[in-house]
Amino acid sequence: MRVIIVGCGRVGSHLANALSAERHDVVVIDRRPASFGRLSREFSGRMLTGIGFDRDILQKADIEGAEALAATTDSDNVNIVVAVTAKETFHVPHVVARIYNAQTADIYRREGIPTVTPTLWGANTMRAMISQATLGTITTFGSGEVQALNVQIPRHLAGRRVEELNMAGEARVTILIRRGAALIPPSDMRLEEGDLLYLVATASAVPRLEKLLAH
């Protein structure tokens, strides 16, 4: 897969190194040549010096044949311009932008441009690690608005139905593992002590889930 990464800071260089190690065709663009020093010795892709939203630079990066582009500079404005140019002008199938301002990120996600907001993602993840003694966070989606969680059913919840943990539009049990066998549980299935549940839930619903599990 051909991937263009605009911005060779800590995030961009780490992403470039990882994708290169997976043998993807990677092109990194940065306006500061010294930034390429962050790339590993094993990096096998190309490096271009220039402004990431300059069409000539993007064409030198062979953007017409690119399957993905990540805008990872330290400027929200630059990242959005790069993302919009890649998506609307060059029709790159997969475009993602790193955005610091969560409110701005919401606007562009509604426009169909996926964004990653490190501050919001980090805050949500740390809040989950601090406050959730029962639920375990596996991963988060978007900027942390939705989480994948797991929980082992304690004795006091044995006999309760799966549907009691479901919240319309906010939380749902997706997988139940009982004695090593996994299944997608029906809503009226009764829980047993030791069942391992996997759930997806919005960040706002997690405290209520935690309270429900505690009682």
Rosetta blueprint (number, residue, H / E / L):
1 M L
2 R E
3 V E
4 I E
5 I E
6 V E
7 G L
8 C L
9 G L
10 R H
11 V H
12 G H
13 S H
14 H H
15 L H
16 A H
17 N H
18 A H
19 L H
20 S H
21 A H
22 E L
23 R L
24 H L
25 D E
26 V E
27 V E
28 V E
29 I E
30 D E
31 R L
32 R L
33 P H
34 A H
35 S H
36 F H
37 G H
38 R H
39 L L
40 S L
41 R L
42 E L
43 F L
44 S L
45 G L
46 R E
47 M E
48 L E
49 T E
50 G L
51 I L
52 G L
53 F L
54 D L
55 R H
56 D H
57 I H
58 L H
59 Q H
60 K H
61 A L
62 D L
63 I H
64 E H
65 G H
66 A L
67 E L
68 A E
69 L E
70 A E
71 A E
72 T L
73 T L
74 D L
75 S L
76 D H
77 N H
78 V H
79 N H
80 I H
81 V H
82 V H
83 A H
84 V H
85 T H
86 A H
87 K H
88 E H
89 T H
90 F L
91 H L
92 V L
93 P L
94 H E
95 V E
96 V E
97 A E
98 R E
99 I L
100 Y L
101 N L
102 A H
103 Q H
104 T H
105 A H
106 D H
107 I H
108 Y H
109 R H
110 R H
111 E L
112 G L
113 I L
114 P L
115 T E
116 V E
117 T L
118 P H
119 T H
120 L H
121 W H
122 G H
123 A H
124 N H
125 T H
126 M H
127 R H
128 A H
129 M H
130 I H
131 S H
132 Q L
133 A L
134 T L
135 L L
136 G E
137 T E
138 I E
139 T E
140 T E
141 F E
142 G L
143 S L
144 G L
145 E L
146 V E
147 Q E
148 A E
149 L E
150 N E
151 V E
152 Q E
153 I L
154 P L
155 R H
156 H H
157 L H
158 A L
159 G L
160 R L
161 R E
162 V H
163 E H
164 E H
165 L H
166 N L
167 M E
168 A L
169 G L
170 E L
171 A E
172 R E
173 V E
174 T E
175 I E
176 L E
177 I E
178 R E
179 R L
180 G L
181 A E
182 A E
183 L E
184 I L
185 P L
186 P L
187 S L
188 D L
189 M L
190 R E
191 L L
192 E L
193 E L
194 G L
195 D L
196 L E
197 L E
198 Y E
199 L E
200 V E
201 A E
202 T E
203 A H
204 S H
205 A H
206 V H
207 P H
208 R H
209 L H
210 E H
211 K H
212 L H
213 L H
214 A H
215 H L
